[in-house]
Amino acid sequence: MKIIKDRQLLKKAMIFTLGILPVALVGIYFTVAETFKQLTPEYMDMVIKQLGSKETAITISVIQSALITVFCSFVGYLFSVKTRLMKPFRIEKKALLITLILGAVGGTVIAGDAFTFAKVIPEVALSYESPITPVTFLYSVLYGGIVEEILLRLFFMSAAALIIKALFFRKDDTYSPKIYIAANIISAIIFAAGHLPATVSFFGTLTPLIVFRCFLLNGFGGLIFGYLYRKYGIGYSMFAHGLFHIVSKCILLLFL
C-alpha cells in the first residue's frame, strides 16, 4: 500500500496517537477500576482465581486496553485517510450546532432508559441505584468520547469502508455515500455488540429484553456518531459521544 510508504502520513498518525493517548489512558484506568467495582461477586471470584488478585487484573486490563487503543488509533488514522473520512480539526458553526443538538437529543434518549427499561428489568433498575460522582462523569466522557470513538469509528468504520469498497465497488474511483452508510451500520452493530460482555458482568445474565436494550441504545448512539464522523470528522463524533454521557447523567441527577 502506498499509504504505508508515506513517511509524512505515518508521522501524522503517530503524532495523533501520542496526542490522544494520555487522555485515553485516564479514561481507560477509571473505566476499568469502576467496572471491577460493579462486577458480581461470582464474576469477581472467577477473575481473582485466574489472575491472583484484583489489582493484577486491573493492571492487565488497563495495559491490554491501552495497547488496543494505540493500535486502533495509529492504524485507524491511516484507514481514515485512505477512505477520505479524515477531516481537518476545525470548529465550524454549522457542524458544532448539529453536534450539540444531536448530543442533547441523544443524551435525553439514553437517560430515558431509567424511565422505560428500568421499569421492567430489575437488573437495570438496580444499576441506577449507584451514585453519579465526578469520577463517573470523567471515565464515561473520556472512555466513551475518546477511546470508543477511536475503536469503533476511526478504526472499525474506516476499515469497514475499505473492505466494502474492495469487495463491492472496486471499479469506483471514489467512496460513494452508500459505502459510508453501510460502514456506519456495521460499526454501530459492532459497537452495540461490544457492550454485551460489560452487560453480562454488570447484570450477571442476558435475557432477550436486556440484549434488545443493549442493541437499541448503543446502536442508536453508534449511528449518530458514525454520521458525524462521516460528515465532519472524528473530533465531532468524539464531542457528541461525550455529550451523550454528560446530558444523560445531568438528567438523571435532576430527576432520579
Residue, then its C-alpha position, 0 to 999 in steps of 0.5 A: m500500500k502506498i499509504i504505508k510508504d508515506r513517511q509524512l502520513l505515518k508521522k501524522a498518525m503517530i503524532f495523533t496517537l501520542g496526542i490522544l493517548p494520555v487522555a485515553l489512558v485516564g479514561i481507560y484506568f477509571t473505566v476499568a477500576e469502576t467496572f471491577k467495582q460493579l462486577t458480581p461477586e461470582y464474576m469477581d471470584m472467577v477473575i481473582k482465581q485466574l489472575g491472583s488478585k484484583e489489582t493484577a487484573i486491573t493492571i492487565s486490563v488497563i495495559q491490554s486496553a491501552l495497547i488496543t487503543v494505540f493500535c486502533s488509533f495509529v492504524g485507524y488514522l491511516f484507514s481514515v485517510k485512505t477512505r477520505l473520512m479524515k477531516p481537518f480539526r476545525i470548529e465550524k458553526k454549522a457542524l458544532l450546532i448539529t453536534l450539540i443538538l444531536g448530543a442533547v437529543g441523544g443524551t435525553v434518549i439514553a437517560g430515558d432508559a431509567f424511565t422505560f427499561a428500568k421499569v421492567i428489568p430489575e437488573v437495570a433498575l438496580s444499576y441506577e441505584s449507584p451514585i453519579t460522582p465526578v469520577t463517573f462523569l470523567y471515565s464515561v466522557l473520556y472512555g466513551g468520547i475518546v477511546e470508543e470513538i477511536l475503536l469503533r469509528l476511526f478504526f472499525m468504520s474506516a476499515a469497514a469502508l475499505i473492505i466494502k469498497a474492495l469487495f463491492f465497488r472496486k471499479d469506483d474511483t471514489y467512496s460513494p455515500k452508500i459505502y459510508i452508510a453501510a460502514n456506519i451500520i456495521s460499526a454501530i452493530i459492532f459497537a452495540a455488540g461490544h457492550l454485551p460482555a460489560t452487560v453480562s458482568f454488570f447484570g450477571t445474565l442476558t435475557p432477550l429484553i436486556v440484549f434488545r436494550c443493549f442493541l437499541l441504545n448503543g446502536f442508536g448512539g453508534l449511528i449518530f456518531g458514525y454520521l458525524y464522523r462521516k460528515y465532519g470528522i472524528g473530533y465531532s463524533m468524539f464531542a457528541h459521544g461525550l455529550f451523550h454521557i454528560v446530558s444523560k447523567c445531568i438528567l438523571l441527577l435532576f430527576l432520579 
